[in-house]
Amino acid sequence: MASCATGTEAAIRAAACRDGDAAAHLKLISIFVIFLTSVLGISAPVLLARYFQGKPLYDKAVLVIKCFAAGVILSTSLVHVLPEAFESLADCQVSSRHPWKDFPFAGLVTLIGVITALLVDLTASEHMGHGGGGGGGMEYIPVGGLEMKEGKFGGDVEIQESNEEEIVKMKQRLVSQVLEIGIIFHSVIIGVTMGMSQNQCTIRPLIAALSFHQIFEGLGLGGCIAQAGFKAGTVVYMCLMFAVTTPLGIVLGMMIFAATGYDDQNPNALIMEGLLGSLSSGILIYMALVDLIALDFFHNKMLTTADASGSKLKKLCFVALVLGSASMSLLALWA
């Protein structure tokens, strides 16, 4: 549990860093810098996918990018979001009160986030099964029996495979949308916390750290959007939503401070930050492990083939996963 007591030197240093005008100037700079880096991060994989679409290595390249994305998302949830949520609710201003000192709410809300993501997944899968292109009632036909199965000829099999591909696309779109919801929660928390802060010594290094943070997180989400095959209008909308969320969060935080005087160390602000962070973390953990990592490594045809190319691609995807996790984890040293 954090202690409320602060040393004289720490108090003097904190007082010297608290400059509302300087902090406001830095926050205005951060709005534009973070917006530009967010656009760069999320648009890069989308534009590359559009450029390379239809070329021989397109599917493999998108899969590698998606595995890198999965590592980024998993690291974001476990190394960035969840520890910050626990830290907010463990602050002495919060943990000394009822009911916050009586129960580990950060863990509970994370669990709720996981179960909520599962419920959305199950509901959408059931909907796709009953009405999504007739895929729910399809009979599985093994590869060795494609010639004829209860009167089904090759043309029927091709139609069935087309339906299955459409269902996979629908699943990828759902994953991208739910993933963006979890990331938006996280981005709002980051933005509001920075917007409410009056500590220029904290804000200055955060601008650089959050710029890299948004680039990696954008690469992660953009990789999933690229594979989902959305229409151009939807892609632009999803990219724009990601790019503006953190800057809008900063503006919202500045408005909250102006209206209430609450800074980022206010107990009510810490409680809200802890609860939203826990919920976001639960959603992101589920999406990373179940809908990204497990789905690709155990159910993707390109990674489950027993030949040499499949084995090589699987190793490459695993390296991409580790690199994504490591790069995002490293940023925890600064943000």
N, C-alpha and C positions, 0 to 999 in steps of 0.2 A: 504494500500500500504506500502511496506517495505521501511524503511529509509536507505539512503546510509551512513548516518553519523554513526561513531562508536566511542565509548568512548576510552579513553587512556588505561584503564585497559584491555578492550576487545582486543584492538589492540596489546598490549604487550603479552597477553595470546595467541593470534592467531599466532603471530610471533614465540613464543617459541615452539608452536606445529608443525610449518612447518619445517619438516626435511625430505628431499627427500629420503635419504638413509634408514632411519628408516621406512618411509612409504612404500618404495619398498619392504623391508624385510617382513613387515606385510602383504602386498598384496600377496606375494608369498606363505606365510602360508595360507592365506584366500582361495587361489585357490584350494589347496588340501582339506582343511577342508570343504569348501562349496560343493565341488564335492562329498565327501564322505557322507555328510548329505543329499544331494539331492538324491543320489542313495538309501540311507536308507529309505527316506520318500516315494519315488515313488514306490520302489520295494516291500515294506511291504504289501500293500493291494493286489498287483498283485500276490505275492507268496502265501498269505493266501487264495486268491480266488482259485488259482490252487490246493492248498492242500485240501480245503473243498468242491471243486466242486463235485456235485452229492450227497452230504450228506443232511440230512433232513433240516437243518437250513441254507443252503447255500444261497438261494435266499433272505431270510430275512436279513441275515448278510450283504450281499452285498448292499441291499437297505439302511440299517442303515448307512453303511460306505459312501454311496453316498450322503445321507442327511447331514452327517457331512462335506463331501466335499463341498456341496453346500454352507453351512455356511461359510467355509473357503474362498471360491472363492468370495462370496458376500462381506465379510468383507475386503478381499484384495482389491477389486475394490473401495469400498466406504470409507474405513478408511485409507488405505495406498496409493494407486495409485492416486486417484482423488485429495485429498488434496495436495499431492506433486506436481502434475501437475499445480494446481492453484497457489501454492506457487512459483514455478519456473517462471511462466509468470507474477506473481505479483511483482517479485524482481525489485527494483528501477532501475537497469541497463537495464531492459527490458521494464517495464511499463512506463518509461519516454520517450520512442520512439514512432514514428508512425510505423505501424498501431496498435501496441500492446496496447497502452493506449486508443485507440478509440473503442475497441470492446472486449467482453469477449470470446477470442478465445478458452480457455480451455473448456468452456461449449459447444461451437459450435463443436469442434473436438470430444468431448465425444458423442454428438448427432450423428455425422457422424459415429462413431464407432458402436453405437446401430443400426442405419439404415443399415450399411454394414453387420452386423451380421444377421439382419433380411433378407436382400436380399440373402445372402448365404443360409440361412435356407429355404427360399421360393423356390429358384432355385433348391436346392438339393431335396426338397420334391416333386417338380413338376417332376423332373427327375425320382425319385423313383416311382411316380404315373404312369408315362407313360412306363417306362422300367424296373423298379426294381422288377422283379419277378412277374409281372402281377398284382400287388396289386392295381393299380390306378383304375381299372374298377370293383373292387370287390363289390358285393352287400352285404349290411349289413343284417345279419340274426339274429333276436333276439333269446335269449337263450330258450325261451318258444316254439319256432317254429322250433327246430332243426330236428324234425322227417322228414319233407318234406316241401319244399318250391319251387314251380314251377318246380317240377321234380327233385329237388336236394335231394339226400339221404345222410345218415350219412357220407359215405366215402367222398362225395364232401365237406361236412362241415369241415371234418378233414383236407382236402387239403387246404381249404380256411383259416382255423385257422393257418396252417403251414405257409402259405404265409404272413399272418398278423404278425406272430412272426418274420419272416425274415425281414419285413419292420421295425419293432420295433428295431431289431438289427442294421439295416442299419442306422436308426435314431440315435441310441446310438453311433455308430462309428463316424458319422458326428459331433455330439456334442463333443466327445472326441477330434477330430482333430481341430475343430474351437477353443475349449477351450485351447488346447495346443498353438495355434497361439497367442492368447491373452496373455497367461502366458509367452511365449517366448519374446514378446515385452517388457513386464514388467521386465523380468529377464535381458535382454540386457541393459535396462536403469539402473537397479541396479548395474550391473557389470561395465558398462562404467563410471558411476558416481564415484564408488569407485576407479576404475583404474586411473581416472584423478585427484583424490584428493591427495594432498601432506600433509594433516593434520593428523598426527599420532594419535592425541587425538580423532579424529572422527573415524578413521579406527578401532582402537583397540576394542571399544565396539560394533562396527558394525559387527565384525567377529562373535561374539557370537549370537547377535540378528539375523543376516541373516542366521545363521545355523539353528536356530529354525524356522525361517521364511520358509526356504526351506523344512524342514521336514513337516510342516503343509501344505504347498502348494503342496508338493509331495503326501501327503496322499490324498489331494483333487483330483488331477489329476489322481493318481493311482487308486482311487476308481471308477472313470468313465471309465478308460481303462479296469479295471477288468470286469465291467459289459458289456462292448461292445463286448466281445468275438472275439478279433482280433486273427490272427495267431501269433505263437510264434515269428517269425521274425519281424513282425510289432510292437509287444509289446516291444521287445528289442530295436528297433529303436526309438520308442517314448520315452521310459524311458531314453535312452542315450541322446537324444536331450534335454530333460529337465535337465538332470544332468550336461551337459557340457555348457549350454548356459550362465549361470552367470559367471563361470570361464573364458570362452572365452570373455565375456563382459569386465571382469577385464583386461585381456591381451590387448584387443582392446583399452580400456581407457588409459592404460600405453603407448601404441604405439602412440595414439593421442597426449598425453602430450609430449612425446619425439619428435614428428615431428612438433608440432605447438606451444608448450608452453602453450596451453589452459589448465586451470585447471577447476575444477567443478563449479567455480564461474564466468567463462567467459560468457558474454551475449549470444553468439551463442550456447554454450553448454546448457545454461538454456532454450533457445527457443526450441532446439531439444528435450531436456528432457521433457519439458512441453507438446509439441505436441504429441510425442510418448506415453507419459503417459496418456494423455487424450483419445487417440485412443484406447489404451489397456484397459482403464477403461470402455469405452463404450461397447466394445466387452464382457468383463467379466460380466458387469451388466446384459446385455441381456441374456448371457448364463446361469448365476446363477438363475435369476428370471423366465425366460421362459422355458429353456430347461432342467433345473434341478429341481427347486422347484415346479413350476406349473405342470410340466409333471408328477412328482412322486406323489404329494399330491392330485391332482385332476383327474389323468388319469391312475394311476397304479392300476391294479386289486386287489393287496394285500392290498392297503390302502383305496379302495373305497367300499369294502364289508361292510355290515351292522352288521356283527356278532361281538361277543366280541373279538375274536382274531384280527380282522381288526382294531377295535378301540384301542386295546392295542398297536398294532404295529404302528399305526399312532401317538400315544402319544410318543412312544419310538423314532420314527423318528424326531418328533418335538424337543424333548430333544437333540437329536444328532445335529440337525440344529443349535439350540441355543448354544450348547457347541462349535461347530465349529466356529461360529461367534464370540463368546466370547474369545476363545483362540487366534484367529488371531487378534482380536481387541486389546487384552492386549499387544501384541507385539509392537503395535504402540508407547508404552512408550519408547522403545529403538531403534526401526528401522521403 
